[in-house]
Amino acid sequence: MQPTDGTAQLVPLNPELFGPLGQPGQVVHVPPATATGDSSGLSPRQRSRRTELRAALDGTLRRLLAEGEQVAWIAPAVHVPRLLEAFGLGIWYRHFFRVALVFTDRRLIEVMLEEGGRRPGTRTLSFPWAEAKHVRHGPLSLIVAPRRGRTQKWRLAVRADRKIATRLAPLVVERVAATAPAEARSVPIWHCPSCAAEVAPKAGACAACGTSFRSRGQAIGLAFAFPGAGLFYTGHPVLGVLDLLGELVLAAVIAVLLLASSAVSETLAIAAGGLLLFALTKLESAHLADLFASRTTPEDPAHRQGWRRFAIVGAALSAFVIAAPLVMAGALVNRIDRDLVFHGEDFGWSGGLDPEQWQFSVNEGQRSEWVLDDGQSVFVSAFPLAPFESFSSVRAELEQSANDPLGPIEEFTIGTLSGLRLRERYDSNDGGTLIQVWYVVFDRANRDLHSIITHADPELADAAEADLRDLLETAEWVAAAR
């Protein structure tokens, strides 16, 4: 009786091709060759999907199978890649290494699957049983160790398939051990997806039918030329978009850091770090592009030529994006544009912007020093606001930095100057107590802060601040001295 589900027209399966699968005294319910090839261990949904898989693979198998070659079993699996092959894909590597394993009386055929494991891809490999050193299904994987070549591993997701593979393995070894040729052949054997002829591993074209495959060199070149281009070229747009977004974010961060760098050493350090990160990112993109381009995907020469033109345009655009921040390094740095000078000679003040005339130590950011006849000193420092810093945040920063404030922070306006005023108490080096009077002037036009500080004994603090306010009345903005 022929099956009525349409599988009669498909390449038939015979799970007992190598002999009975049941052990002595054990009954294994496996249909004969004329049936659908489904094990009783498959659920109805699995049987339905298995029939769909067999139908999808039928054309590939009819091109690939030699005359008289018979199929024992077909099972979906995941090819276990080497570490470097899966690197960069993480736990999602299974999605890109889905395969269908076809057990025949002569070899094991691996057909790469696409679209969630529902459609055959272009990479087809075969492993002749006669070239196998051993075949076994271990606790986790089906393992084929060839006499010449790398050991191959697959993970079967369906329990019924694992049971069949566990029983098939020793039967395969038992039947083909005596047929091994004298000279071992390197496996796996690659096949053209168009005509099923043997091709060299990762070949650029099929010598039998002339089909050209996607170029590994072009895929790698595109990966370096433009973010994600190599992955788009090899037919993986989702990975291409993720690669594009990742590199754009990296480029934006490095560009901002370069534009905000304030010294040559800082620029060189950022550029070196960015170059290293870009190199690692590009190498990984090129690695994945090469991996997917090696799957013997047929390609129209016009398609390749179009991507070559894109590579030139993409490389020019990438070069501009990389070079522009380097050329404009420091463009976002907010430098001091002008200084405060005071004309307090009539009040007994002297000083200026020249550090060689200063009587006391130079502090970071100090711009000028002014000294009254009685020895009171005033120090003026300037600090540019950072690119994303605002004047509204200064009050909070002053409140956090004040050691022992005497009263709240107040706003002030003296002549053309405005900002914040603060008094605080601190211990001097000789063990005494001093009062620091601190005026922070906002240069809003240039996004700069000018800190004006004087110190006095507690009993002289009011008089010292009055003298300082007189000095501030004489203030004038001038172009920055340095």
C-alpha positions in Angstrom: 0.0 0.0 0.0 1.5 3.4 -1.0 1.3 6.4 1.3 -1.3 9.0 0.5 0.5 12.1 1.9 2.5 12.8 -1.2 5.8 11.2 0.0 5.6 8.4 -2.6 7.1 10.8 -5.1 10.0 11.8 -2.8 13.4 10.1 -2.6 12.4 7.0 -0.5 13.9 6.3 3.0 14.9 2.9 4.3 16.1 3.2 7.9 17.0 -0.5 8.0 19.2 -0.2 5.0 22.3 -1.3 7.0 20.4 -4.0 8.9 17.7 -4.3 11.6 17.9 -1.4 14.0 16.5 -3.3 16.9 18.8 -5.1 19.4 18.1 -8.8 20.1 14.8 -9.1 21.8 13.9 -5.4 21.2 11.3 -4.2 18.8 11.9 -0.8 17.1 8.9 0.6 15.2 10.5 2.0 12.0 8.5 2.1 8.8 9.8 0.2 5.7 11.3 1.9 2.7 8.0 2.4 1.0 6.6 4.4 3.9 7.2 8.0 4.9 10.3 7.3 6.9 8.9 8.7 10.1 9.7 7.1 13.4 7.0 6.4 15.9 9.0 8.6 18.2 8.1 11.7 16.3 5.2 13.8 17.3 2.5 14.7 14.7 4.0 18.2 14.4 7.5 16.8 14.0 6.2 14.3 11.3 4.6 17.2 9.4 7.8 19.3 9.5 9.9 16.3 8.6 7.8 15.7 5.5 8.2 19.4 4.6 12.0 19.1 5.0 12.1 15.9 2.8 10.1 17.8 0.1 12.4 20.8 0.3 15.5 18.6 0.0 14.2 16.4 -2.7 15.6 18.4 -5.7 19.0 18.7 -4.0 19.1 15.0 -3.3 18.1 14.0 -6.9 21.0 16.0 -8.3 23.4 14.7 -5.7 22.6 11.0 -5.3 24.5 8.6 -7.5 22.8 5.9 -9.4 21.7 3.2 -7.1 22.5 5.2 -3.9 19.9 4.7 -1.3 18.9 7.0 1.7 18.5 5.5 5.1 17.4 8.5 7.1 17.1 12.3 7.0 17.4 14.4 10.2 17.7 18.1 11.0 20.7 19.0 13.1 23.2 21.7 14.1 26.7 21.5 12.7 29.1 22.1 15.6 31.6 24.7 14.3 35.1 25.2 15.4 35.6 28.0 18.0 36.9 30.6 15.5 34.0 29.9 13.1 31.4 30.6 15.8 33.3 33.5 17.2 31.2 36.7 17.0 27.9 34.9 16.7 27.6 34.0 20.4 24.7 31.8 21.4 23.0 32.5 18.0 25.5 30.4 16.1 23.0 27.6 16.0 20.8 29.7 13.8 23.5 29.9 11.1 24.7 26.3 11.3 21.4 24.5 10.9 21.8 21.5 8.5 20.0 18.5 7.3 21.9 15.2 7.6 21.2 12.6 5.0 22.4 9.1 5.8 22.9 7.0 2.6 24.4 3.6 2.0 27.6 5.3 0.8 28.1 8.5 2.7 26.7 11.1 5.1 25.5 14.2 3.3 25.2 17.6 5.0 23.0 20.2 3.5 23.1 23.7 5.0 19.6 25.0 5.8 18.1 28.5 5.6 14.9 30.2 6.7 14.8 28.7 10.1 15.8 25.3 8.9 13.0 24.9 6.3 14.8 25.4 3.0 18.1 24.0 1.7 21.0 26.5 1.4 23.9 26.4 -1.0 26.6 24.7 1.0 26.5 20.9 0.5 29.2 18.6 2.0 29.6 14.8 1.9 31.5 12.4 4.1 32.0 9.0 2.4 31.7 6.2 4.9 34.7 4.5 3.4 36.9 7.4 4.6 35.6 7.3 8.2 38.0 6.2 10.9 35.0 5.9 13.3 31.4 6.9 13.4 29.5 7.1 16.7 26.8 9.0 18.5 28.1 10.1 21.9 26.2 11.6 24.8 25.7 14.9 23.0 26.8 14.7 19.4 27.1 12.5 16.3 30.8 12.3 15.5 32.5 11.3 12.3 36.3 11.1 12.5 37.8 10.7 9.0 41.1 9.1 8.2 42.2 12.4 6.7 40.7 15.7 7.7 39.0 17.2 10.7 36.6 15.4 13.0 33.1 16.6 12.4 30.3 16.9 15.0 26.6 17.5 14.8 23.9 17.8 17.4 20.5 16.2 16.7 17.7 18.1 18.4 15.0 15.4 18.1 15.2 12.4 20.5 13.9 10.0 17.9 16.7 11.0 15.5 19.3 10.5 18.2 18.0 7.0 18.8 18.2 6.2 15.1 21.7 7.7 14.7 22.9 5.8 17.8 21.9 2.5 16.2 22.9 3.4 12.6 26.5 4.4 13.7 27.8 0.9 14.6 26.0 -0.7 11.6 27.6 1.8 9.3 31.1 1.1 10.7 30.5 -2.7 10.5 29.3 -2.6 6.9 31.9 -0.2 5.3 35.0 -1.0 7.3 36.2 -3.5 4.8 35.7 -1.1 1.8 38.2 1.5 2.9 40.6 2.4 0.0 44.3 2.1 0.5 44.9 5.9 0.2 42.8 8.2 2.4 41.0 11.0 0.8 40.6 14.4 2.5 37.0 15.1 3.6 34.6 16.7 3.7 33.9 16.8 -0.1 32.3 20.0 -1.3 29.6 20.0 -4.0 28.3 22.6 -6.4 24.7 23.6 -5.5 23.8 23.9 -9.2 25.0 20.6 -10.6 26.2 18.7 -7.5 29.7 18.1 -9.0 32.6 18.1 -6.6 34.3 21.4 -6.2 37.4 22.5 -4.2 36.7 23.6 -0.6 35.4 27.2 -0.6 35.8 27.4 -4.4 35.2 30.5 -6.4 33.4 28.7 -9.2 32.4 25.2 -10.4 34.6 23.8 -13.1 31.9 21.4 -14.3 29.0 23.9 -14.9 30.8 27.2 -14.7 28.6 28.6 -11.9 30.4 31.5 -10.1 30.1 31.7 -6.3 30.2 34.7 -4.1 33.7 36.0 -3.8 35.4 35.6 -0.4 37.9 38.4 -1.3 35.1 40.8 -2.2 33.2 40.0 1.0 36.3 40.7 3.1 37.0 43.9 1.1 33.4 45.1 1.6 33.6 44.4 5.3 36.7 46.7 5.6 35.3 49.3 3.1 32.0 50.0 4.8 30.3 48.8 8.1 28.1 45.8 7.5 28.6 45.7 3.7 30.3 42.3 3.8 27.3 40.8 5.6 24.8 42.5 3.3 26.7 41.1 0.3 26.6 37.5 1.7 22.9 37.7 2.3 22.6 38.4 6.0 20.9 41.8 6.3 20.1 41.6 10.0 23.7 41.0 10.9 24.7 43.7 8.5 22.4 46.3 10.2 23.7 45.3 13.6 27.3 45.7 12.4 26.5 49.0 10.8 24.8 50.4 14.0 27.6 49.1 16.2 30.4 50.7 14.1 28.4 54.0 13.8 28.1 54.2 17.6 31.8 53.4 18.0 32.7 56.0 15.4 30.4 58.6 17.1 32.0 58.0 20.5 35.5 58.3 19.2 34.7 61.4 17.2 33.3 63.2 20.2 36.3 62.3 22.3 38.6 63.5 19.5 36.7 66.7 19.0 36.8 67.3 22.8 40.5 66.4 23.3 42.5 69.4 24.6 46.1 68.2 24.2 48.2 66.5 21.5 49.0 63.6 23.8 45.3 63.1 24.6 44.4 63.2 20.9 47.1 60.6 20.1 45.9 58.3 22.9 42.2 58.5 21.7 43.3 57.9 18.1 45.4 54.9 19.1 42.6 53.4 21.2 40.0 54.1 18.5 42.2 52.5 15.8 42.6 49.4 17.9 38.8 49.1 18.5 38.1 49.7 14.8 40.7 47.1 13.8 39.1 44.5 16.1 35.6 45.4 14.8 36.7 45.2 11.2 38.5 41.9 11.7 35.4 40.4 13.2 33.2 41.7 10.4 35.6 40.4 7.8 35.7 37.0 9.6 31.9 36.7 9.5 31.8 37.9 5.9 34.4 35.3 4.9 32.5 32.6 6.8 29.2 33.2 5.0 30.9 33.9 1.6 32.4 30.4 1.8 29.1 28.7 1.4 29.2 28.4 -2.4 26.4 30.8 -3.1 25.8 31.2 -6.9 26.4 34.8 -8.0 25.6 36.8 -11.2 28.7 38.6 -12.4 26.6 41.8 -12.7 25.7 41.5 -9.0 29.4 41.3 -8.1 30.3 44.3 -10.3 27.6 46.4 -8.5 29.1 45.5 -5.2 32.6 46.5 -6.4 31.3 50.0 -7.2 29.7 50.2 -3.8 33.0 49.1 -2.2 34.7 52.1 -3.8 32.1 54.6 -2.7 31.8 53.0 0.8 35.6 53.1 1.3 35.7 56.8 0.4 32.8 57.6 2.8 34.4 55.6 5.6 37.8 57.3 5.1 36.0 60.7 5.4 34.2 59.7 8.6 37.5 58.5 10.1 39.6 61.4 8.9 37.3 64.3 9.7 37.4 64.0 13.5 41.2 63.6 13.4 41.6 66.8 11.3 39.1 68.6 13.6 40.5 67.2 16.8 39.9 69.6 19.7 37.2 71.6 17.9 34.8 71.1 20.7 37.3 72.2 23.4 36.1 75.2 25.2 39.2 77.4 25.8 39.5 80.5 27.8 38.6 83.4 25.5 39.2 86.4 27.8 40.6 87.4 31.1 39.6 89.8 33.9 41.9 92.7 34.7 41.4 95.3 37.4 42.3 99.0 37.6 42.6 99.3 41.4 45.7 101.4 41.6 43.8 104.2 43.3 42.8 101.7 46.0 46.3 100.4 46.5 46.1 97.3 44.4 48.8 96.0 42.1 49.3 92.9 40.0 48.5 91.6 36.6 48.4 88.6 34.2 52.1 88.0 34.0 53.1 84.9 36.1 56.6 86.2 36.5 55.3 89.1 38.6 53.2 87.0 40.9 54.4 86.8 44.6 52.7 83.5 45.5 52.5 80.0 44.1 50.8 79.4 40.8 47.6 77.3 41.0 46.0 75.2 38.3 44.0 77.5 36.0 45.3 80.7 37.6 45.1 83.7 35.3 46.2 86.6 37.4 47.2 87.8 40.9 46.4 91.0 42.7 47.9 92.3 46.0 46.8 95.2 48.2 49.3 97.4 50.0 48.5 95.8 53.3 49.3 92.3 51.9 45.8 91.0 51.1 46.0 88.9 48.0 43.4 88.0 45.4 43.8 85.1 43.0 41.9 84.8 39.8 41.5 81.5 38.0 39.5 80.5 35.0 37.8 77.2 34.0 35.9 76.5 30.7 32.7 74.7 31.0 32.8 71.1 29.6 30.8 70.5 26.3 27.7 69.2 28.2 28.1 71.3 31.4 25.9 74.3 32.1 26.0 77.3 34.4 22.9 76.0 36.3 25.0 73.1 37.7 27.7 75.3 39.2 25.7 76.0 42.4 25.3 72.3 43.2 29.0 71.7 42.5 29.9 74.6 44.9 27.7 73.2 47.6 29.4 69.9 47.3 32.9 71.2 47.3 32.5 73.7 50.2 34.2 72.5 53.3 32.6 74.6 56.1 30.4 77.2 54.5 29.4 80.3 56.4 25.9 80.9 55.1 24.2 80.0 51.8 25.5 80.6 48.3 24.3 83.9 47.0 23.9 85.4 43.6 25.7 88.7 43.0 26.0 91.5 40.5 28.8 94.0 40.6 29.1 96.3 37.6 29.2 94.1 34.6 30.1 91.0 36.6 27.5 88.5 37.9 27.7 85.0 39.4 27.7 83.3 42.8 29.3 84.3 46.1 30.4 82.0 48.9 32.2 82.2 52.3 33.8 79.2 54.0 36.0 78.5 56.9 39.2 76.4 56.7 42.3 75.6 58.7 45.5 77.3 57.7 48.9 75.6 57.6 50.0 77.2 60.8 47.0 75.8 62.7 44.9 78.9 62.7 41.5 79.6 61.0 41.0 81.6 57.9 37.9 82.8 56.0 37.9 82.3 52.3 35.7 84.7 50.3 34.9 83.2 46.9 33.3 85.0 43.9 32.5 82.9 40.8 31.9 85.1 37.8 30.0 83.7 34.8 31.3 84.6 31.4 28.1 83.5 29.7 29.2 84.7 26.2 32.1 82.3 26.2 30.9 79.6 28.6 33.7 80.1 31.1 33.9 80.4 34.9 36.3 82.9 36.6 37.0 82.2 40.2 38.1 85.1 42.4 39.3 84.2 45.9 40.8 86.1 48.8 41.6 85.0 52.4 41.5 86.8 55.7 41.5 86.2 59.4 37.9 85.9 60.8 37.9 89.3 62.4 39.1 90.9 59.1 36.9 89.0 56.7 34.3 91.7 56.3 36.9 94.4 55.5 38.7 92.1 53.1 35.5 91.4 51.3 34.7 95.1 51.1 38.2 95.7 49.6 37.6 92.9 47.1 34.2 94.3 46.0 36.0 97.7 45.4 38.5 95.8 43.2 35.7 94.1 41.3 34.1 97.4 40.5 37.2 98.2 38.4 37.0 95.0 36.3 37.5 95.0 32.6 37.4 92.1 30.1 40.4 91.7 27.9 41.5 89.1 25.3 43.0 86.0 26.9 46.7 86.4 27.6 47.5 82.7 26.9 
